Amino acid sequence: MAAQPEQVDRVVVTPQMLGAMRQGEADGEWLAQHPEVLEPFRGEWVAVHGGRIVAHSPDGREVARAAPTSRFPGALIEYVPTREEADAVHIYTPFVGSSGRENGSRRDGAGPSSS
């Protein structure tokens, strides 16, 4: 007997949810353009909202408590690696660029060379 497909409930995206998602995307783009703002926070977790650091701590849970979604909807919470961690591990994030082809991006601005 063939397996039946799972029934999935539809997700309703409210205007508040959409706004929070857009805020997180905007803050991610802002960080990509201004990586220098993270330099003082190496080895810590940071919460970014509205193009500024709103909380930071070595403990990610503490940052989440200090930057609740009720005050900072869509806040982006990221870990800023120490120099040693950054040199040892490189995270490759594929994305589709404006040309429509897949490219690679790293937070430090490095990535595949375009030839």
NORZI-V964805 format. One record per backbone hydrogen bond with DSSP energy under -1.0 kcal/mol. CO is the residue of the C=O (numbers start at 1). NH is the residue of the N-H. E is the energy in kcal/mol with one decimal. If there is no record, write none. Layout:
# NORZI-V964805
{{CO | NH | E} {CO | NH | E}}
This chain:
# NORZI-V964805
{{14 | 18 | -2.5} {15 | 19 | -2.3} {16 | 20 | -2.2} {17 | 21 | -2.5} {18 | 22 | -2.4} {19 | 23 | -2.2} {20 | 24 | -2.3} {21 | 25 | -2.2} {22 | 26 | -2.6} {23 | 27 | -2.5} {24 | 28 | -2.0} {25 | 29 | -2.3} {26 | 30 | -2.4} {27 | 31 | -2.5} {28 | 32 | -1.9} {29 | 33 | -1.6} {30 | 34 | -1.5} {34 | 37 | -1.6} {35 | 38 | -1.6} {36 | 39 | -1.1} {38 | 41 | -2.1} {39 | 42 | -1.2} {41 | 44 | -1.8} {44 | 80 | -3.0} {45 | 57 | -2.0} {46 | 78 | -2.2} {47 | 54 | -2.9} {47 | 55 | -1.1} {48 | 76 | -2.7} {52 | 49 | -2.5} {55 | 47 | -2.6} {57 | 45 | -3.6} {59 | 63 | -1.6} {60 | 64 | -2.3} {61 | 65 | -2.1} {62 | 66 | -2.2} {63 | 67 | -1.6} {68 | 71 | -1.2} {68 | 72 | -2.8} {72 | 75 | -2.1} {76 | 48 | -2.9} {78 | 46 | -2.9} {80 | 43 | -3.4} {82 | 86 | -2.8} {83 | 87 | -2.4} {84 | 88 | -1.6} {85 | 89 | -2.3} {93 | 105 | -1.4} {95 | 103 | -3.1} {97 | 100 | -2.1} {101 | 97 | -1.8} {103 | 95 | -1.8} {105 | 93 | -1.7} {106 | 109 | -2.3}}
